[in-house]
Amino acid sequence: MGINAAVTSVLFGDLALAKMYAEAVEKIVGNEPKPDDYWMTATVADLQLIKGDYDRATKIFDAAVAMAPEAKGNHELLDKRGG
């Protein structure tokens, strides 16, 4: 739920609030890829993207794609989010 609040804050243009939510969620889920968990890894990457750590976000998005290379539709969603 917290990631949704962070993303919604970005969409409404409140980047400070988005970063606050992202940092709170990061305390729960961490900031590393989650082995064998595609969507959690994508969430961790989203958090990095929101926080402005684009290099780290790219690496984590890449890890998510590597976990499920056959999930082409999911990868398109990542591309649309910035991965």
C-alpha positions in Angstrom: 0.0 0.0 0.0 2.8 2.4 0.8 4.3 2.1 -2.7 0.9 3.1 -4.1 0.9 6.2 -1.9 4.4 7.1 -3.1 3.5 6.7 -6.7 0.3 8.6 -6.3 2.2 11.4 -4.7 4.5 11.5 -7.7 1.5 11.7 -10.0 0.1 14.6 -8.0 3.5 16.3 -8.2 4.3 16.1 -4.5 7.8 14.7 -4.8 8.7 15.5 -1.2 5.8 13.4 0.1 6.6 10.7 -2.4 10.2 10.4 -1.1 8.9 10.3 2.4 6.6 7.4 1.6 9.4 5.7 -0.4 11.8 5.9 2.5 9.2 4.5 4.9 8.5 1.6 2.6 12.2 1.0 2.0 12.6 0.5 5.8 10.2 -2.4 5.5 11.3 -4.0 2.2 14.9 -3.0 2.0 16.9 -1.8 -1.0 18.1 -5.0 -2.6 16.6 -7.3 -5.1 14.5 -10.1 -3.6 15.6 -13.5 -4.9 12.7 -15.3 -6.7 10.3 -12.4 -6.0 9.7 -10.5 -9.3 7.1 -8.0 -8.0 8.9 -7.3 -4.7 12.1 -6.6 -6.6 10.2 -4.3 -9.0 8.8 -2.5 -6.0 12.2 -2.0 -4.5 13.3 -0.6 -7.9 10.3 1.7 -7.9 11.4 3.0 -4.5 14.9 3.8 -5.8 13.4 5.5 -8.8 11.2 7.7 -6.6 14.1 8.6 -4.4 16.1 9.7 -7.5 18.7 6.9 -7.4 18.4 6.1 -11.1 21.5 4.0 -11.4 20.4 1.7 -8.6 16.8 1.6 -9.9 18.0 0.5 -13.3 20.2 -2.3 -11.7 17.3 -3.5 -9.6 14.8 -3.4 -12.5 17.3 -5.4 -14.5 17.4 -8.0 -11.7 13.6 -8.2 -11.8 13.6 -8.8 -15.6 16.3 -11.5 -15.1 14.1 -13.3 -12.6 11.2 -13.7 -15.1 12.6 -13.2 -18.7 9.4 -14.8 -20.1 7.1 -12.3 -18.5 7.1 -9.8 -21.4 3.9 -8.1 -20.4 5.3 -7.4 -17.0 8.5 -6.0 -18.5 6.4 -3.6 -20.6 4.8 -2.3 -17.3 8.3 -1.8 -15.9 9.3 0.1 -19.1 6.3 2.4 -18.7 7.2 3.1 -15.0 10.8 4.0 -15.9 12.7 0.8 -15.6 
